[in-house]
Amino acid sequence: MKALFIGRFQPFHIGHYKMVKYLLENYDKVIVVVGSSQECLTKQNPFSANERRTMIHLCFPNASKLEIMSLTDVSNDDLWVTHLSSNVPEFDHVYSNNDLVIRLFKEKGIEAKGMFFDRHKLEGKKIRELLKKGEGKGLLPPEVYNYLKQINGIKRLQNL
């Protein structure tokens, strides 16, 4: 069985980490799709697709069952699921923490589930705001926090 986990991962936080870990333990293959890959250096999307893929890879360096991909957006909800499905390997189940993504898959008859690890607390926007204030370190895997320091990611958040 193959799981697809899609998100923007701005940044890849502890909830995302727990979800990927869960999926790796319960599926033969896990495909993580970094969405909105064309977006970067904005307040909502401060990190590039390559930086986000690196964050995930740093957390799971030896996960042979894990494939990390990027996907650009199409600005048409009717075409989005088809666009994604034609650009990723086949999958059996879909996971996301985006209500629109879940709804779009369900409208196409594909089962989609939400992320279920502390969603109320672990939201990218809140985490970015905390990081800008020098807080929120514990909401990121240590590998991601160290990487953000290395690329001046926290300073970038403060400047955007």
C-alpha positions as CSV (number, residue, x, y, z in Angstrom):
1,M,0.0,0.0,0.0
2,K,1.2,3.5,-0.9
3,A,0.4,6.7,1.0
4,L,0.5,10.2,-0.4
5,F,1.1,13.1,2.0
6,I,0.8,16.5,0.6
7,G,1.5,19.9,2.2
8,R,3.3,23.1,1.8
9,F,5.6,22.3,4.8
10,Q,6.4,26.0,5.6
11,P,8.3,24.8,7.6
12,F,8.3,21.0,8.1
13,H,7.2,20.8,11.8
14,I,6.9,18.1,14.4
15,G,3.3,17.3,13.4
16,H,4.5,16.7,9.8
17,Y,7.3,14.6,11.2
18,K,5.0,12.5,13.3
19,M,2.7,12.0,10.3
20,V,5.5,10.8,8.0
21,K,6.8,8.6,10.7
22,Y,3.3,7.0,11.2
23,L,3.0,6.6,7.4
24,L,6.4,5.0,7.1
25,E,5.4,2.5,9.8
26,N,2.1,1.7,8.2
27,Y,2.7,1.7,4.4
28,D,5.0,0.0,2.0
29,K,5.8,3.4,0.3
30,V,5.3,7.0,1.3
31,I,5.2,9.8,-1.2
32,V,5.5,13.3,0.3
33,V,4.5,16.0,-2.1
34,V,5.8,19.5,-1.4
35,G,3.0,21.6,-2.8
36,S,3.1,25.2,-4.0
37,S,6.6,24.5,-5.1
38,Q,6.8,27.6,-7.3
39,E,6.2,29.8,-4.2
40,C,9.0,31.1,-2.0
41,L,10.3,34.2,-0.3
42,T,6.9,35.4,0.7
43,K,5.3,35.7,4.1
44,Q,3.1,32.7,3.5
45,N,5.7,30.7,1.7
46,P,9.1,31.7,3.0
47,F,11.0,28.6,2.0
48,S,11.8,27.2,-1.5
49,A,10.7,23.8,-2.6
50,N,14.3,22.6,-2.4
51,E,14.7,23.9,1.1
52,R,11.4,22.2,2.2
53,R,12.5,18.9,0.5
54,T,15.8,19.2,2.4
55,M,14.0,19.7,5.7
56,I,12.1,16.4,5.2
57,H,15.2,14.5,4.0
58,L,17.2,15.7,7.0
59,C,14.6,14.1,9.3
60,F,14.5,10.8,7.4
61,P,17.9,10.4,5.8
62,N,17.7,6.6,5.6
63,A,14.1,6.0,4.8
64,S,14.2,3.9,1.6
65,K,10.4,3.8,1.5
66,L,10.1,7.6,1.3
67,E,9.9,9.6,-1.9
68,I,9.9,13.4,-1.7
69,M,8.6,15.3,-4.7
70,S,7.6,18.9,-5.5
71,L,4.4,20.0,-7.3
72,T,3.5,23.4,-8.7
73,D,0.0,24.7,-8.2
74,V,-2.7,25.1,-10.9
75,S,-5.1,27.8,-10.1
76,N,-8.1,25.7,-10.9
77,D,-9.7,23.5,-8.2
78,D,-11.5,21.4,-10.9
79,L,-8.1,20.4,-12.4
80,W,-6.0,20.2,-9.3
81,V,-6.5,16.5,-8.3
82,T,-5.9,15.4,-12.0
83,H,-2.8,17.6,-12.2
84,L,-1.4,16.0,-9.0
85,S,-2.4,12.5,-9.9
86,S,-0.7,12.8,-13.3
87,N,2.6,14.0,-11.7
88,V,3.1,11.5,-8.9
89,P,3.4,7.8,-8.7
90,E,0.2,5.8,-8.0
91,F,-1.1,5.9,-4.5
92,D,-3.7,4.2,-2.4
93,H,-4.5,6.7,0.4
94,V,-4.1,10.5,0.6
95,Y,-3.3,12.6,3.7
96,S,-3.1,16.3,4.1
97,N,-3.8,18.9,6.7
98,N,-5.5,21.2,4.2
99,D,-9.3,21.1,4.2
100,L,-9.5,22.1,0.6
101,V,-7.2,19.4,-0.5
102,I,-9.2,16.8,1.4
103,R,-12.5,18.1,-0.1
104,L,-11.1,18.1,-3.7
105,F,-9.9,14.5,-3.4
106,K,-13.2,13.4,-1.9
107,E,-15.1,15.1,-4.7
108,K,-13.2,12.9,-7.1
109,G,-14.1,9.8,-5.2
110,I,-10.7,9.4,-3.6
111,E,-10.5,8.9,0.2
112,A,-8.5,11.6,1.9
113,K,-7.7,12.0,5.6
114,G,-6.5,14.9,7.7
115,M,-3.3,15.0,9.6
116,F,-4.1,14.0,13.1
117,F,-1.2,15.1,15.3
118,D,-1.9,18.3,17.3
119,R,-3.4,20.1,14.4
120,H,-4.8,22.9,16.6
121,K,-1.3,23.7,17.9
122,L,0.8,22.8,14.9
123,E,-0.1,25.2,12.1
124,G,2.5,26.6,9.8
125,K,1.3,30.2,10.2
126,K,1.4,30.1,14.0
127,I,4.8,28.4,14.0
128,R,6.3,31.0,11.6
129,E,5.0,33.8,13.9
130,L,6.6,32.1,16.9
131,L,9.9,31.6,15.2
132,K,10.0,35.3,14.2
133,K,9.8,36.1,18.0
134,G,12.5,33.6,18.8
135,E,10.1,31.0,20.1
136,G,8.6,27.7,18.9
137,K,11.9,25.8,18.6
138,G,10.2,22.8,20.2
139,L,7.6,22.7,17.5
140,L,10.2,21.7,14.9
141,P,12.3,18.6,14.6
142,P,15.9,19.4,15.7
143,E,17.2,18.8,12.2
144,V,14.8,21.4,10.8
145,Y,15.6,24.0,13.4
146,N,19.3,23.5,12.9
147,Y,18.8,23.8,9.1
148,L,16.8,27.0,9.5
149,K,19.6,28.5,11.5
150,Q,22.1,27.4,8.9
151,I,20.2,29.0,6.0
152,N,19.3,32.1,8.1
153,G,15.6,31.0,7.8
154,I,14.5,32.6,11.1
155,K,16.0,35.9,10.0
156,R,14.3,35.5,6.7
157,L,11.0,35.1,8.5
158,Q,11.6,38.3,10.5
159,N,12.4,40.2,7.3
160,L,9.4,39.1,5.2
